[in-house]
Amino acid sequence: MSKKALVFGSRGQLGIEITRSLRRAGWAVVSFDRHTADVRQSDVVHSFVESESPELVVNCAAYNTVDRAEKEPAAAYYANALAVRNLATACRKGNARLVHFSTDYVFDGAKDQPYTEADWPHPRNAYGVSKLSGEHYAFAYLDSALVIRTCGVYGPEGIHTAHGNFVETMLRNAHAERQLRVVTDTIASPTFAPALAEKAVALAGDKRFGLYHAGGGQPVSWYDFAREIFAVCQLPADLVPTTRAEYPTQAERPLFSALSNERLEREGYGVMPSVREALVAYFDRREDALRQGNRGQ
Ligand SMILES: NC(=O)c1ccc[n+]([C@@H]2O[C@H](COP(=O)([O-])OP(=O)(O)OC[C@H]3O[C@@H](n4cnc5c(N)ncnc54)[C@H](OP(=O)(O)O)[C@@H]3O)[C@@H](O)[C@H]2O)c1
């Protein structure tokens, strides 16, 4: 009999890929989107974990609107922190393992080298605070929670999901022949969702726990990432470099938040694809996603 996993937040770009990767790895998956299970509701989460009795619970649900979180920090906290408490307490009661995803925005960006798991978090915005609190809840209630921090997630299913991703935003604006002003002074490690899902499922399958970083293969500015996007898909775009000073946002963001995958690699989980490799794979799969519609469930 196959092992059972529950996936919460299953209609997000990562939730869809996690569901696929788990199934490919032989797990029986029961997936819940926001409408079937709102992770903020403790009784709902507890009752599903109790009735399904899974070995693994994967939380891909998140409140991800970073700027809006500045205006409504409580909403971000409920979804990104207290919801993790609900999942962690349900896992503790049901003897299930929890896999949870966190963010590069737990860091302040003062470094200029990729952040490791040993670096001290110091979030600069309400979203980062809520995600760091979620990590604390996972580790507070469980001895063997697996928390994976990632960065700038983009998966081909972002063409269908409510919040999309950076690649789709770039393409939409280019098709509309709008000028694209993209920052050169903010460095991250944009992460290809299918590759992240593969690593997460491998870690979970090996019963790893603790904190892991899994970001894209190399640090890159958002401007250079945008250039690579248009180079790979061969779409002309009016791309103009700008800076953070010229493009202020509601939430303060770290100037440098690339993640080091050193631990992941050292423990034998391989390297994440380079920016170019990941974008080539993105556009291949995007064609399939366009043809097939949203079949993530
Ligand atoms: N996206 C990024 O750039 C990024 C960067 C760093 C870390 N991460 C982390 O990576 C993980 C996956 O993110 P993603 O890119 O897959 O985000 P996503 O595409 O926005 O998916 C998140 C999913 O969570 C759902 N959700 C929100 N609130 C919920 C609730 N209360 N109960 C149940 N479901 C809820 C959303 O539903 P609705 O669509 O209905 O809101 C959405 O389907 C998250 O932990 C996120 O914090 C993401």
Ligand as a Chemical Component Dictionary entry (heavy atoms), coordinates in Angstrom:
data_LIG
# 
_chem_comp.id                   LIG 
_chem_comp.type                 NON-POLYMER 
_chem_comp.pdbx_formal_charge   0 
_chem_comp.three_letter_code    LIG 
# 
loop_
_chem_comp_atom.comp_id 
_chem_comp_atom.atom_id 
_chem_comp_atom.alt_atom_id 
_chem_comp_atom.type_symbol 
_chem_comp_atom.charge 
_chem_comp_atom.model_Cartn_x 
_chem_comp_atom.model_Cartn_y 
_chem_comp_atom.model_Cartn_z 
_chem_comp_atom.pdbx_ordinal 
LIG N1  N1  N 0  5.981  32.869 -4.749 1  
LIG C1  C1  C 0  7.168  33.293 -4.319 2  
LIG O1  O1  O 0  7.825  34.107 -4.961 3  
LIG C2  C2  C 0  7.745  32.747 -3.031 4  
LIG C3  C3  C 0  8.980  33.221 -2.564 5  
LIG C4  C4  C 0  9.506  32.686 -1.379 6  
LIG C5  C5  C 0  8.803  31.723 -0.681 7  
LIG N2  N2  N 1  7.599  31.308 -1.161 8  
LIG C6  C6  C 0  6.875  30.311 -0.388 9  
LIG O2  O2  O 0  6.646  29.165 -1.210 10 
LIG C7  C7  C 0  5.409  28.558 -0.865 11 
LIG C8  C8  C 0  4.567  28.342 -2.112 12 
LIG O3  O3  O 0  4.269  29.586 -2.726 13 
LIG P1  P1  P 0  3.621  29.661 -4.191 14 
LIG O4  O4  O 0  4.568  30.390 -5.041 15 
LIG O5  O5  O -1 3.124  28.320 -4.617 16 
LIG O6  O6  O 0  2.386  30.616 -3.886 17 
LIG P2  P2  P 0  0.973  30.698 -4.601 18 
LIG O7  O7  O 0  1.070  30.284 -6.025 19 
LIG O8  O8  O 0  0.451  32.057 -4.267 20 
LIG O9  O9  O 0  0.138  29.599 -3.833 21 
LIG C9  C9  C 0  -0.278 29.733 -2.515 22 
LIG C10 C10 C 0  -1.573 29.006 -2.388 23 
LIG O10 O10 O 0  -2.021 29.095 -1.036 24 
LIG C11 C11 C 0  -3.409 29.308 -1.063 25 
LIG N3  N3  N 0  -3.854 29.884 0.201  26 
LIG C12 C12 C 0  -3.706 31.153 0.635  27 
LIG N4  N4  N 0  -4.260 31.291 1.848  28 
LIG C13 C13 C 0  -4.761 30.073 2.174  29 
LIG C14 C14 C 0  -5.458 29.574 3.295  30 
LIG N5  N5  N 0  -5.751 30.371 4.326  31 
LIG N6  N6  N 0  -5.808 28.279 3.316  32 
LIG C15 C15 C 0  -5.532 27.457 2.262  33 
LIG N7  N7  N 0  -4.891 27.878 1.168  34 
LIG C16 C16 C 0  -4.509 29.172 1.127  35 
LIG C17 C17 C 0  -3.618 30.241 -2.229 36 
LIG O11 O11 O 0  -4.968 30.266 -2.605 37 
LIG P3  P3  P 0  -5.582 31.586 -3.343 38 
LIG O12 O12 O 0  -4.928 31.599 -4.686 39 
LIG O13 O13 O 0  -7.033 31.316 -3.357 40 
LIG O14 O14 O 0  -5.158 32.751 -2.504 41 
LIG C18 C18 C 0  -2.703 29.608 -3.255 42 
LIG O15 O15 O 0  -3.364 28.583 -3.971 43 
LIG C19 C19 C 0  4.785  29.462 0.197  44 
LIG O16 O16 O 0  5.103  28.986 1.474  45 
LIG C20 C20 C 0  5.479  30.793 -0.010 46 
LIG O17 O17 O 0  5.499  31.604 1.145  47 
LIG C21 C21 C 0  7.050  31.779 -2.321 48 
# 
loop_
_chem_comp_bond.comp_id 
_chem_comp_bond.atom_id_1 
_chem_comp_bond.atom_id_2 
_chem_comp_bond.value_order 
_chem_comp_bond.pdbx_ordinal 
LIG N1  C1  SING 1  
LIG C1  O1  DOUB 2  
LIG C1  C2  SING 3  
LIG C2  C3  SING 4  
LIG C2  C21 DOUB 5  
LIG C3  C4  DOUB 6  
LIG C4  C5  SING 7  
LIG C5  N2  DOUB 8  
LIG N2  C6  SING 9  
LIG N2  C21 SING 10 
LIG C6  O2  SING 11 
LIG C6  C20 SING 12 
LIG O2  C7  SING 13 
LIG C7  C8  SING 14 
LIG C7  C19 SING 15 
LIG C8  O3  SING 16 
LIG O3  P1  SING 17 
LIG P1  O4  DOUB 18 
LIG P1  O5  SING 19 
LIG P1  O6  SING 20 
LIG O6  P2  SING 21 
LIG P2  O7  DOUB 22 
LIG P2  O8  SING 23 
LIG P2  O9  SING 24 
LIG O9  C9  SING 25 
LIG C9  C10 SING 26 
LIG C10 O10 SING 27 
LIG C10 C18 SING 28 
LIG O10 C11 SING 29 
LIG C11 N3  SING 30 
LIG C11 C17 SING 31 
LIG N3  C12 SING 32 
LIG N3  C16 SING 33 
LIG C12 N4  DOUB 34 
LIG N4  C13 SING 35 
LIG C13 C14 SING 36 
LIG C13 C16 DOUB 37 
LIG C14 N5  SING 38 
LIG C14 N6  DOUB 39 
LIG N6  C15 SING 40 
LIG C15 N7  DOUB 41 
LIG N7  C16 SING 42 
LIG C17 O11 SING 43 
LIG C17 C18 SING 44 
LIG O11 P3  SING 45 
LIG P3  O12 DOUB 46 
LIG P3  O13 SING 47 
LIG P3  O14 SING 48 
LIG C18 O15 SING 49 
LIG C19 O16 SING 50 
LIG C19 C20 SING 51 
LIG C20 O17 SING 52 
# 
